[in-house]
């Protein structure tokens, strides 16, 4: 369980299809479905696509930084 972008809660489960591809299916507290695919381009660079139950789609590119 984690918070979504609107401050509500998500119940989610996911699986790695390959070492670089992660697929997650979630349901918000309001009952909306969400599917998210993360593709690791480089060790710290990740392309994320999200598909919401209402038809919205999002694409983002994230740079992950390791901290101690």
C-alpha positions, 0 to 999 in steps of 0.5 A: 500500500502506498499513496497516489499523486492525489494523496489517496491510497493505492493497493498494488501488486506487480511483477518483473517480466524481465530484469528491466521490465516491471508491471504493476496493477493497482486500485485506488481508494476510489475504486479506479484501476491503474496499470503501470509499466516501468522500463529500465533504460540504464541502471539509473534511468527509468521510463514509466508509463501509466494507464488509468481506468478513466482513459488517462495515460501518462509517460515520465522519465525518471533519474534515480539517485542512490543515497546512503 
